[in-house]
Amino acid sequence: MLLRFKITLLAAFVLFTLLGMAAPNMKALLIGIVALLVSLAIAITNFVIAEHEAERELHSSF
């Protein structure tokens, strides 16, 4: 799970960098950053939920 989290953070950093270079003005930059933060939060939540479900399935199989 830690590796997936690190890859997600690296991808977010790259996307923030590209967005910063491509944004035509400050308003577009802020909207893009908010959208990326929301998608990062959703991705982290999905990682955590998937990890708990896999752990629960593992315990129930024994």
Predicted model as a PDB file, atoms N, CA, C, CB and O in Angstrom, pLDDT in the B-factor column:
MODEL        1                                                                  
ATOM      1  N   MET A   1       0.827  -1.188   0.000  1.00 61.00           N  
ATOM      2  CA  MET A   1       0.000   0.000   0.000  1.00 61.00           C  
ATOM      3  C   MET A   1       0.867   1.246   0.000  1.00 61.00           C  
ATOM      4  CB  MET A   1      -0.938   0.001   1.200  1.00 61.00           C  
ATOM      5  O   MET A   1       0.515   2.244  -0.629  1.00 61.00           O  
ATOM      6  N   LEU A   2       1.994   1.204   0.695  1.00 72.00           N  
ATOM      7  CA  LEU A   2       2.869   2.371   0.761  1.00 72.00           C  
ATOM      8  C   LEU A   2       3.427   2.718  -0.614  1.00 72.00           C  
ATOM      9  CB  LEU A   2       4.013   2.124   1.745  1.00 72.00           C  
ATOM     10  O   LEU A   2       3.571   3.894  -0.946  1.00 72.00           O  
ATOM     11  N   LEU A   3       3.738   1.710  -1.407  1.00 78.00           N  
ATOM     12  CA  LEU A   3       4.263   1.963  -2.752  1.00 78.00           C  
ATOM     13  C   LEU A   3       3.214   2.652  -3.618  1.00 78.00           C  
ATOM     14  CB  LEU A   3       4.714   0.647  -3.413  1.00 78.00           C  
ATOM     15  O   LEU A   3       3.529   3.591  -4.350  1.00 78.00           O  
ATOM     16  N   ARG A   4       1.964   2.186  -3.536  1.00 74.00           N  
ATOM     17  CA  ARG A   4       0.892   2.835  -4.307  1.00 74.00           C  
ATOM     18  C   ARG A   4       0.700   4.276  -3.862  1.00 74.00           C  
ATOM     19  CB  ARG A   4      -0.429   2.060  -4.158  1.00 74.00           C  
ATOM     20  O   ARG A   4       0.442   5.153  -4.686  1.00 74.00           O  
ATOM     21  N   PHE A   5       0.825   4.524  -2.570  1.00 73.00           N  
ATOM     22  CA  PHE A   5       0.682   5.884  -2.050  1.00 73.00           C  
ATOM     23  C   PHE A   5       1.796   6.779  -2.578  1.00 73.00           C  
ATOM     24  CB  PHE A   5       0.689   5.880  -0.511  1.00 73.00           C  
ATOM     25  O   PHE A   5       1.542   7.920  -2.964  1.00 73.00           O  
ATOM     26  N   LYS A   6       3.034   6.270  -2.598  1.00 80.00           N  
ATOM     27  CA  LYS A   6       4.162   7.052  -3.106  1.00 80.00           C  
ATOM     28  C   LYS A   6       4.005   7.336  -4.597  1.00 80.00           C  
ATOM     29  CB  LYS A   6       5.484   6.316  -2.847  1.00 80.00           C  
ATOM     30  O   LYS A   6       4.320   8.434  -5.056  1.00 80.00           O  
ATOM     31  N   ILE A   7       3.524   6.363  -5.347  1.00 81.00           N  
ATOM     32  CA  ILE A   7       3.307   6.569  -6.780  1.00 81.00           C  
ATOM     33  C   ILE A   7       2.224   7.617  -7.005  1.00 81.00           C  
ATOM     34  CB  ILE A   7       2.922   5.242  -7.470  1.00 81.00           C  
ATOM     35  O   ILE A   7       2.340   8.442  -7.911  1.00 81.00           O  
ATOM     36  N   THR A   8       1.182   7.591  -6.198  1.00 76.00           N  
ATOM     37  CA  THR A   8       0.116   8.587  -6.310  1.00 76.00           C  
ATOM     38  C   THR A   8       0.636   9.986  -6.004  1.00 76.00           C  
ATOM     39  CB  THR A   8      -1.039   8.239  -5.368  1.00 76.00           C  
ATOM     40  O   THR A   8       0.294  10.943  -6.699  1.00 76.00           O  
ATOM     41  N   LEU A   9       1.460  10.107  -4.968  1.00 78.00           N  
ATOM     42  CA  LEU A   9       2.033  11.418  -4.650  1.00 78.00           C  
ATOM     43  C   LEU A   9       2.956  11.910  -5.761  1.00 78.00           C  
ATOM     44  CB  LEU A   9       2.799  11.354  -3.327  1.00 78.00           C  
ATOM     45  O   LEU A   9       2.950  13.097  -6.084  1.00 78.00           O  
ATOM     46  N   LEU A  10       3.737  11.028  -6.341  1.00 83.00           N  
ATOM     47  CA  LEU A  10       4.608  11.409  -7.446  1.00 83.00           C  
ATOM     48  C   LEU A  10       3.795  11.865  -8.645  1.00 83.00           C  
ATOM     49  CB  LEU A  10       5.516  10.247  -7.837  1.00 83.00           C  
ATOM     50  O   LEU A  10       4.132  12.862  -9.284  1.00 83.00           O  
ATOM     51  N   ALA A  11       2.721  11.140  -8.956  1.00 82.00           N  
ATOM     52  CA  ALA A  11       1.855  11.528 -10.074  1.00 82.00           C  
ATOM     53  C   ALA A  11       1.205  12.884  -9.805  1.00 82.00           C  
ATOM     54  CB  ALA A  11       0.770  10.457 -10.317  1.00 82.00           C  
ATOM     55  O   ALA A  11       1.086  13.705 -10.714  1.00 82.00           O  
ATOM     56  N   ALA A  12       0.785  13.121  -8.568  1.00 78.00           N  
ATOM     57  CA  ALA A  12       0.180  14.418  -8.225  1.00 78.00           C  
ATOM     58  C   ALA A  12       1.204  15.537  -8.379  1.00 78.00           C  
ATOM     59  CB  ALA A  12      -0.377  14.398  -6.779  1.00 78.00           C  
ATOM     60  O   ALA A  12       0.870  16.613  -8.875  1.00 78.00           O  
ATOM     61  N   PHE A  13       2.438  15.300  -7.962  1.00 82.00           N  
ATOM     62  CA  PHE A  13       3.486  16.311  -8.106  1.00 82.00           C  
ATOM     63  C   PHE A  13       3.713  16.647  -9.576  1.00 82.00           C  
ATOM     64  CB  PHE A  13       4.797  15.826  -7.463  1.00 82.00           C  
ATOM     65  O   PHE A  13       3.814  17.819  -9.940  1.00 82.00           O  
ATOM     66  N   VAL A  14       3.792  15.629 -10.414  1.00 83.00           N  
ATOM     67  CA  VAL A  14       3.997  15.855 -11.854  1.00 83.00           C  
ATOM     68  C   VAL A  14       2.821  16.628 -12.438  1.00 83.00           C  
ATOM     69  CB  VAL A  14       4.179  14.510 -12.604  1.00 83.00           C  
ATOM     70  O   VAL A  14       3.011  17.555 -13.225  1.00 83.00           O  
ATOM     71  N   LEU A  15       1.598  16.242 -12.050  1.00 80.00           N  
ATOM     72  CA  LEU A  15       0.429  16.946 -12.570  1.00 80.00           C  
ATOM     73  C   LEU A  15       0.381  18.397 -12.103  1.00 80.00           C  
ATOM     74  CB  LEU A  15      -0.842  16.228 -12.149  1.00 80.00           C  
ATOM     75  O   LEU A  15       0.019  19.282 -12.877  1.00 80.00           O  
ATOM     76  N   PHE A  16       0.746  18.651 -10.838  1.00 78.00           N  
ATOM     77  CA  PHE A  16       0.795  20.036 -10.342  1.00 78.00           C  
ATOM     78  C   PHE A  16       1.823  20.851 -11.124  1.00 78.00           C  
ATOM     79  CB  PHE A  16       1.135  20.062  -8.832  1.00 78.00           C  
ATOM     80  O   PHE A  16       1.571  22.005 -11.470  1.00 78.00           O  
ATOM     81  N   THR A  17       2.965  20.257 -11.396  1.00 81.00           N  
ATOM     82  CA  THR A  17       4.013  20.957 -12.148  1.00 81.00           C  
ATOM     83  C   THR A  17       3.540  21.289 -13.559  1.00 81.00           C  
ATOM     84  CB  THR A  17       5.293  20.106 -12.209  1.00 81.00           C  
ATOM     85  O   THR A  17       3.701  22.419 -14.021  1.00 81.00           O  
ATOM     86  N   LEU A  18       2.961  20.312 -14.237  1.00 81.00           N  
ATOM     87  CA  LEU A  18       2.460  20.561 -15.592  1.00 81.00           C  
ATOM     88  C   LEU A  18       1.334  21.581 -15.600  1.00 81.00           C  
ATOM     89  CB  LEU A  18       1.980  19.263 -16.222  1.00 81.00           C  
ATOM     90  O   LEU A  18       1.260  22.427 -16.491  1.00 81.00           O  
ATOM     91  N   LEU A  19       0.465  21.500 -14.614  1.00 79.00           N  
ATOM     92  CA  LEU A  19      -0.635  22.456 -14.524  1.00 79.00           C  
ATOM     93  C   LEU A  19      -0.104  23.867 -14.286  1.00 79.00           C  
ATOM     94  CB  LEU A  19      -1.606  22.055 -13.403  1.00 79.00           C  
ATOM     95  O   LEU A  19      -0.599  24.829 -14.874  1.00 79.00           O  
ATOM     96  N   GLY A  20       0.894  23.986 -13.432  1.00 78.00           N  
ATOM     97  CA  GLY A  20       1.481  25.294 -13.159  1.00 78.00           C  
ATOM     98  C   GLY A  20       2.108  25.917 -14.397  1.00 78.00           C  
ATOM     99  O   GLY A  20       2.054  27.133 -14.580  1.00 78.00           O  
ATOM    100  N   MET A  21       2.702  25.085 -15.249  1.00 82.00           N  
ATOM    101  CA  MET A  21       3.316  25.611 -16.470  1.00 82.00           C  
ATOM    102  C   MET A  21       2.270  25.947 -17.532  1.00 82.00           C  
ATOM    103  CB  MET A  21       4.318  24.603 -17.031  1.00 82.00           C  
ATOM    104  O   MET A  21       2.487  26.842 -18.348  1.00 82.00           O  
ATOM    105  N   ALA A  22       1.143  25.241 -17.530  1.00 81.00           N  
ATOM    106  CA  ALA A  22       0.162  25.401 -18.595  1.00 81.00           C  
ATOM    107  C   ALA A  22      -0.979  26.359 -18.259  1.00 81.00           C  
ATOM    108  CB  ALA A  22      -0.405  24.073 -18.940  1.00 81.00           C  
ATOM    109  O   ALA A  22      -1.714  26.768 -19.157  1.00 81.00           O  
ATOM    110  N   ALA A  23      -1.142  26.725 -16.997  1.00 78.00           N  
ATOM    111  CA  ALA A  23      -2.286  27.561 -16.607  1.00 78.00           C  
ATOM    112  C   ALA A  23      -2.133  28.975 -17.182  1.00 78.00           C  
ATOM    113  CB  ALA A  23      -2.417  27.620 -15.058  1.00 78.00           C  
ATOM    114  O   ALA A  23      -1.093  29.610 -17.011  1.00 78.00           O  
ATOM    115  N   PRO A  24      -3.176  29.459 -17.865  1.00 85.00           N  
ATOM    116  CA  PRO A  24      -3.089  30.801 -18.464  1.00 85.00           C  
ATOM    117  C   PRO A  24      -3.221  31.929 -17.442  1.00 85.00           C  
ATOM    118  CB  PRO A  24      -4.160  30.959 -19.518  1.00 85.00           C  
ATOM    119  O   PRO A  24      -2.718  33.029 -17.670  1.00 85.00           O  
ATOM    120  N   ASN A  25      -3.890  31.670 -16.321  1.00 86.00           N  
ATOM    121  CA  ASN A  25      -4.014  32.702 -15.289  1.00 86.00           C  
ATOM    122  C   ASN A  25      -4.171  32.032 -13.924  1.00 86.00           C  
ATOM    123  CB  ASN A  25      -5.223  33.646 -15.584  1.00 86.00           C  
ATOM    124  O   ASN A  25      -4.254  30.808 -13.820  1.00 86.00           O  
ATOM    125  N   MET A  26      -4.210  32.850 -12.895  1.00 86.00           N  
ATOM    126  CA  MET A  26      -4.232  32.336 -11.528  1.00 86.00           C  
ATOM    127  C   MET A  26      -5.536  31.606 -11.208  1.00 86.00           C  
ATOM    128  CB  MET A  26      -4.025  33.473 -10.543  1.00 86.00           C  
ATOM    129  O   MET A  26      -5.526  30.625 -10.465  1.00 86.00           O  
ATOM    130  N   LYS A  27      -6.652  32.070 -11.756  1.00 86.00           N  
ATOM    131  CA  LYS A  27      -7.940  31.425 -11.483  1.00 86.00           C  
ATOM    132  C   LYS A  27      -7.951  29.999 -12.041  1.00 86.00           C  
ATOM    133  CB  LYS A  27      -9.102  32.250 -12.093  1.00 86.00           C  
ATOM    134  O   LYS A  27      -8.405  29.076 -11.364  1.00 86.00           O  
ATOM    135  N   ALA A  28      -7.462  29.815 -13.256  1.00 82.00           N  
ATOM    136  CA  ALA A  28      -7.409  28.481 -13.850  1.00 82.00           C  
ATOM    137  C   ALA A  28      -6.470  27.577 -13.056  1.00 82.00           C  
ATOM    138  CB  ALA A  28      -6.957  28.561 -15.319  1.00 82.00           C  
ATOM    139  O   ALA A  28      -6.740  26.386 -12.902  1.00 82.00           O  
ATOM    140  N   LEU A  29      -5.376  28.131 -12.554  1.00 81.00           N  
ATOM    141  CA  LEU A  29      -4.435  27.359 -11.748  1.00 81.00           C  
ATOM    142  C   LEU A  29      -5.090  26.885 -10.459  1.00 81.00           C  
ATOM    143  CB  LEU A  29      -3.190  28.191 -11.434  1.00 81.00           C  
ATOM    144  O   LEU A  29      -4.937  25.725 -10.078  1.00 81.00           O  
ATOM    145  N   LEU A  30      -5.813  27.766  -9.789  1.00 84.00           N  
ATOM    146  CA  LEU A  30      -6.469  27.392  -8.535  1.00 84.00           C  
ATOM    147  C   LEU A  30      -7.558  26.344  -8.753  1.00 84.00           C  
ATOM    148  CB  LEU A  30      -7.066  28.627  -7.868  1.00 84.00           C  
ATOM    149  O   LEU A  30      -7.693  25.416  -7.956  1.00 84.00           O  
ATOM    150  N   ILE A  31      -8.334  26.487  -9.826  1.00 83.00           N  
ATOM    151  CA  ILE A  31      -9.372  25.496 -10.135  1.00 83.00           C  
ATOM    152  C   ILE A  31      -8.726  24.140 -10.412  1.00 83.00           C  
ATOM    153  CB  ILE A  31     -10.226  25.950 -11.355  1.00 83.00           C  
ATOM    154  O   ILE A  31      -9.221  23.115  -9.943  1.00 83.00           O  
ATOM    155  N   GLY A  32      -7.640  24.122 -11.157  1.00 80.00           N  
ATOM    156  CA  GLY A  32      -6.944  22.877 -11.446  1.00 80.00           C  
ATOM    157  C   GLY A  32      -6.366  22.231 -10.206  1.00 80.00           C  
ATOM    158  O   GLY A  32      -6.423  21.011 -10.051  1.00 80.00           O  
ATOM    159  N   ILE A  33      -5.807  23.047  -9.315  1.00 83.00           N  
ATOM    160  CA  ILE A  33      -5.231  22.516  -8.074  1.00 83.00           C  
ATOM    161  C   ILE A  33      -6.324  21.917  -7.197  1.00 83.00           C  
ATOM    162  CB  ILE A  33      -4.476  23.624  -7.304  1.00 83.00           C  
ATOM    163  O   ILE A  33      -6.133  20.844  -6.625  1.00 83.00           O  
ATOM    164  N   VAL A  34      -7.454  22.586  -7.082  1.00 86.00           N  
ATOM    165  CA  VAL A  34      -8.564  22.058  -6.285  1.00 86.00           C  
ATOM    166  C   VAL A  34      -9.054  20.734  -6.870  1.00 86.00           C  
ATOM    167  CB  VAL A  34      -9.724  23.080  -6.221  1.00 86.00           C  
ATOM    168  O   VAL A  34      -9.312  19.784  -6.131  1.00 86.00           O  
ATOM    169  N   ALA A  35      -9.181  20.674  -8.189  1.00 83.00           N  
ATOM    170  CA  ALA A  35      -9.634  19.435  -8.831  1.00 83.00           C  
ATOM    171  C   ALA A  35      -8.635  18.304  -8.584  1.00 83.00           C  
ATOM    172  CB  ALA A  35      -9.829  19.651 -10.349  1.00 83.00           C  
ATOM    173  O   ALA A  35      -9.041  17.173  -8.316  1.00 83.00           O  
ATOM    174  N   LEU A  36      -7.346  18.590  -8.670  1.00 80.00           N  
ATOM    175  CA  LEU A  36      -6.337  17.563  -8.416  1.00 80.00           C  
ATOM    176  C   LEU A  36      -6.344  17.115  -6.958  1.00 80.00           C  
ATOM    177  CB  LEU A  36      -4.952  18.080  -8.792  1.00 80.00           C  
ATOM    178  O   LEU A  36      -6.170  15.929  -6.678  1.00 80.00           O  
ATOM    179  N   LEU A  37      -6.542  18.037  -6.036  1.00 84.00           N  
ATOM    180  CA  LEU A  37      -6.590  17.668  -4.619  1.00 84.00           C  
ATOM    181  C   LEU A  37      -7.798  16.784  -4.315  1.00 84.00           C  
ATOM    182  CB  LEU A  37      -6.630  18.926  -3.744  1.00 84.00           C  
ATOM    183  O   LEU A  37      -7.702  15.835  -3.538  1.00 84.00           O  
ATOM    184  N   VAL A  38      -8.927  17.103  -4.930  1.00 86.00           N  
ATOM    185  CA  VAL A  38     -10.120  16.279  -4.732  1.00 86.00           C  
ATOM    186  C   VAL A  38      -9.888  14.873  -5.289  1.00 86.00           C  
ATOM    187  CB  VAL A  38     -11.354  16.931  -5.407  1.00 86.00           C  
ATOM    188  O   VAL A  38     -10.242  13.883  -4.649  1.00 86.00           O  
ATOM    189  N   SER A  39      -9.296  14.790  -6.475  1.00 83.00           N  
ATOM    190  CA  SER A  39      -9.047  13.465  -7.055  1.00 83.00           C  
ATOM    191  C   SER A  39      -8.006  12.696  -6.251  1.00 83.00           C  
ATOM    192  CB  SER A  39      -8.587  13.597  -8.510  1.00 83.00           C  
ATOM    193  O   SER A  39      -8.095  11.473  -6.148  1.00 83.00           O  
ATOM    194  N   LEU A  40      -7.020  13.387  -5.680  1.00 80.00           N  
ATOM    195  CA  LEU A  40      -6.028  12.731  -4.823  1.00 80.00           C  
ATOM    196  C   LEU A  40      -6.681  12.199  -3.550  1.00 80.00           C  
ATOM    197  CB  LEU A  40      -4.890  13.708  -4.466  1.00 80.00           C  
ATOM    198  O   LEU A  40      -6.372  11.093  -3.107  1.00 80.00           O  
ATOM    199  N   ALA A  41      -7.574  12.974  -2.968  1.00 87.00           N  
ATOM    200  CA  ALA A  41      -8.280  12.519  -1.767  1.00 87.00           C  
ATOM    201  C   ALA A  41      -9.143  11.299  -2.068  1.00 87.00           C  
ATOM    202  CB  ALA A  41      -9.150  13.649  -1.195  1.00 87.00           C  
ATOM    203  O   ALA A  41      -9.201  10.366  -1.266  1.00 87.00           O  
ATOM    204  N   ILE A  42      -9.809  11.299  -3.213  1.00 85.00           N  
ATOM    205  CA  ILE A  42     -10.627  10.151  -3.599  1.00 85.00           C  
ATOM    206  C   ILE A  42      -9.749   8.921  -3.819  1.00 85.00           C  
ATOM    207  CB  ILE A  42     -11.438  10.466  -4.873  1.00 85.00           C  
ATOM    208  O   ILE A  42     -10.114   7.820  -3.409  1.00 85.00           O  
ATOM    209  N   ALA A  43      -8.605   9.097  -4.459  1.00 81.00           N  
ATOM    210  CA  ALA A  43      -7.700   7.970  -4.709  1.00 81.00           C  
ATOM    211  C   ALA A  43      -7.171   7.385  -3.405  1.00 81.00           C  
ATOM    212  CB  ALA A  43      -6.531   8.412  -5.597  1.00 81.00           C  
ATOM    213  O   ALA A  43      -7.106   6.165  -3.251  1.00 81.00           O  
ATOM    214  N   ILE A  44      -6.793   8.247  -2.468  1.00 80.00           N  
ATOM    215  CA  ILE A  44      -6.287   7.768  -1.181  1.00 80.00           C  
ATOM    216  C   ILE A  44      -7.386   7.033  -0.426  1.00 80.00           C  
ATOM    217  CB  ILE A  44      -5.746   8.941  -0.334  1.00 80.00           C  
ATOM    218  O   ILE A  44      -7.133   5.992   0.180  1.00 80.00           O  
ATOM    219  N   THR A  45      -8.601   7.565  -0.458  1.00 86.00           N  
ATOM    220  CA  THR A  45      -9.722   6.902   0.203  1.00 86.00           C  
ATOM    221  C   THR A  45      -9.978   5.529  -0.402  1.00 86.00           C  
ATOM    222  CB  THR A  45     -10.983   7.763   0.108  1.00 86.00           C  
ATOM    223  O   THR A  45     -10.218   4.564   0.323  1.00 86.00           O  
ATOM    224  N   ASN A  46      -9.927   5.437  -1.732  1.00 83.00           N  
ATOM    225  CA  ASN A  46     -10.128   4.142  -2.389  1.00 83.00           C  
ATOM    226  C   ASN A  46      -9.032   3.150  -2.024  1.00 83.00           C  
ATOM    227  CB  ASN A  46     -10.178   4.319  -3.903  1.00 83.00           C  
ATOM    228  O   ASN A  46      -9.313   1.965  -1.848  1.00 83.00           O  
ATOM    229  N   PHE A  47      -7.775   3.616  -1.906  1.00 80.00           N  
ATOM    230  CA  PHE A  47      -6.675   2.744  -1.504  1.00 80.00           C  
ATOM    231  C   PHE A  47      -6.914   2.191  -0.115  1.00 80.00           C  
ATOM    232  CB  PHE A  47      -5.345   3.495  -1.550  1.00 80.00           C  
ATOM    233  O   PHE A  47      -6.729   0.997   0.125  1.00 80.00           O  
ATOM    234  N   VAL A  48      -7.324   3.054   0.803  1.00 80.00           N  
ATOM    235  CA  VAL A  48      -7.539   2.628   2.186  1.00 80.00           C  
ATOM    236  C   VAL A  48      -8.703   1.639   2.274  1.00 80.00           C  
ATOM    237  CB  VAL A  48      -7.808   3.848   3.089  1.00 80.00           C  
ATOM    238  O   VAL A  48      -8.608   0.626   2.966  1.00 80.00           O  
ATOM    239  N   ILE A  49      -9.784   1.932   1.581  1.00 83.00           N  
ATOM    240  CA  ILE A  49     -10.948   1.038   1.612  1.00 83.00           C  
ATOM    241  C   ILE A  49     -10.597  -0.314   1.001  1.00 83.00           C  
ATOM    242  CB  ILE A  49     -12.141   1.669   0.859  1.00 83.00           C  
ATOM    243  O   ILE A  49     -10.979  -1.352   1.540  1.00 83.00           O  
ATOM    244  N   ALA A  50      -9.882  -0.313  -0.104  1.00 79.00           N  
ATOM    245  CA  ALA A  50      -9.498  -1.574  -0.748  1.00 79.00           C  
ATOM    246  C   ALA A  50      -8.580  -2.384   0.156  1.00 79.00           C  
ATOM    247  CB  ALA A  50      -8.807  -1.305  -2.095  1.00 79.00           C  
ATOM    248  O   ALA A  50      -8.684  -3.610   0.199  1.00 79.00           O  
ATOM    249  N   GLU A  51      -7.691  -1.726   0.871  1.00 74.00           N  
ATOM    250  CA  GLU A  51      -6.775  -2.426   1.779  1.00 74.00           C  
ATOM    251  C   GLU A  51      -7.551  -3.071   2.929  1.00 74.00           C  
ATOM    252  CB  GLU A  51      -5.706  -1.451   2.335  1.00 74.00           C  
ATOM    253  O   GLU A  51      -7.262  -4.204   3.314  1.00 74.00           O  
ATOM    254  N   HIS A  52      -8.535  -2.353   3.478  1.00 70.00           N  
ATOM    255  CA  HIS A  52      -9.332  -2.914   4.567  1.00 70.00           C  
ATOM    256  C   HIS A  52     -10.185  -4.090   4.087  1.00 70.00           C  
ATOM    257  CB  HIS A  52     -10.229  -1.832   5.178  1.00 70.00           C  
ATOM    258  O   HIS A  52     -10.337  -5.076   4.808  1.00 70.00           O  
ATOM    259  N   GLU A  53     -10.737  -3.997   2.887  1.00 69.00           N  
ATOM    260  CA  GLU A  53     -11.544  -5.094   2.351  1.00 69.00           C  
ATOM    261  C   GLU A  53     -10.687  -6.330   2.106  1.00 69.00           C  
ATOM    262  CB  GLU A  53     -12.237  -4.667   1.050  1.00 69.00           C  
ATOM    263  O   GLU A  53     -11.113  -7.447   2.399  1.00 69.00           O  
ATOM    264  N   ALA A  54      -9.494  -6.140   1.575  1.00 61.00           N  
ATOM    265  CA  ALA A  54      -8.605  -7.274   1.331  1.00 61.00           C  
ATOM    266  C   ALA A  54      -8.183  -7.918   2.646  1.00 61.00           C  
ATOM    267  CB  ALA A  54      -7.367  -6.828   0.538  1.00 61.00           C  
ATOM    268  O   ALA A  54      -8.075  -9.141   2.743  1.00 61.00           O  
ATOM    269  N   GLU A  55      -7.948  -7.092   3.647  1.00 61.00           N  
ATOM    270  CA  GLU A  55      -7.571  -7.603   4.960  1.00 61.00           C  
ATOM    271  C   GLU A  55      -8.729  -8.376   5.585  1.00 61.00           C  
ATOM    272  CB  GLU A  55      -7.136  -6.452   5.883  1.00 61.00           C  
ATOM    273  O   GLU A  55      -8.514  -9.416   6.208  1.00 61.00           O  
ATOM    274  N   ARG A  56      -9.941  -7.882   5.426  1.00 62.00           N  
ATOM    275  CA  ARG A  56     -11.121  -8.543   5.970  1.00 62.00           C  
ATOM    276  C   ARG A  56     -11.348  -9.890   5.275  1.00 62.00           C  
ATOM    277  CB  ARG A  56     -12.363  -7.641   5.816  1.00 62.00           C  
ATOM    278  O   ARG A  56     -11.699 -10.872   5.930  1.00 62.00           O  
ATOM    279  N   GLU A  57     -11.150  -9.942   3.959  1.00 59.00           N  
ATOM    280  CA  GLU A  57     -11.309 -11.187   3.213  1.00 59.00           C  
ATOM    281  C   GLU A  57     -10.250 -12.204   3.629  1.00 59.00           C  
ATOM    282  CB  GLU A  57     -11.228 -10.922   1.701  1.00 59.00           C  
ATOM    283  O   GLU A  57     -10.533 -13.399   3.707  1.00 59.00           O  
ATOM    284  N   LEU A  58      -9.048 -11.740   3.892  1.00 57.00           N  
ATOM    285  CA  LEU A  58      -7.973 -12.615   4.299  1.00 57.00           C  
ATOM    286  C   LEU A  58      -8.297 -13.242   5.655  1.00 57.00           C  
ATOM    287  CB  LEU A  58      -6.644 -11.847   4.356  1.00 57.00           C  
ATOM    288  O   LEU A  58      -8.087 -14.440   5.844  1.00 57.00           O  
ATOM    289  N   HIS A  59      -8.800 -12.455   6.590  1.00 57.00           N  
ATOM    290  CA  HIS A  59      -9.139 -12.978   7.900  1.00 57.00           C  
ATOM    291  C   HIS A  59     -10.333 -13.946   7.845  1.00 57.00           C  
ATOM    292  CB  HIS A  59      -9.442 -11.829   8.847  1.00 57.00           C  
ATOM    293  O   HIS A  59     -10.392 -14.910   8.608  1.00 57.00           O  
ATOM    294  N   SER A  60     -11.268 -13.683   6.948  1.00 56.00           N  
ATOM    295  CA  SER A  60     -12.449 -14.536   6.888  1.00 56.00           C  
ATOM    296  C   SER A  60     -12.152 -15.887   6.222  1.00 56.00           C  
ATOM    297  CB  SER A  60     -13.564 -13.822   6.138  1.00 56.00           C  
ATOM    298  O   SER A  60     -12.915 -16.838   6.396  1.00 56.00           O  
ATOM    299  N   SER A  61     -11.065 -15.979   5.472  1.00 56.00           N  
ATOM    300  CA  SER A  61     -10.761 -17.237   4.796  1.00 56.00           C  
ATOM    301  C   SER A  61     -10.088 -18.235   5.710  1.00 56.00           C  
ATOM    302  CB  SER A  61      -9.889 -16.985   3.601  1.00 56.00           C  
ATOM    303  O   SER A  61     -10.024 -19.420   5.382  1.00 56.00           O  
ATOM    304  N   PHE A  62      -9.586 -17.790   6.846  1.00 56.00           N  
ATOM    305  CA  PHE A  62      -8.904 -18.711   7.772  1.00 56.00           C  
ATOM    306  C   PHE A  62      -9.850 -19.327   8.711  1.00 56.00           C  
ATOM    307  CB  PHE A  62      -7.835 -18.017   8.542  1.00 56.00           C  
ATOM    308  O   PHE A  62      -9.448 -20.126   9.557  1.00 56.00           O  
TER     309      PHE A  62                                                      
ENDMDL                                                                          
END                                                                             
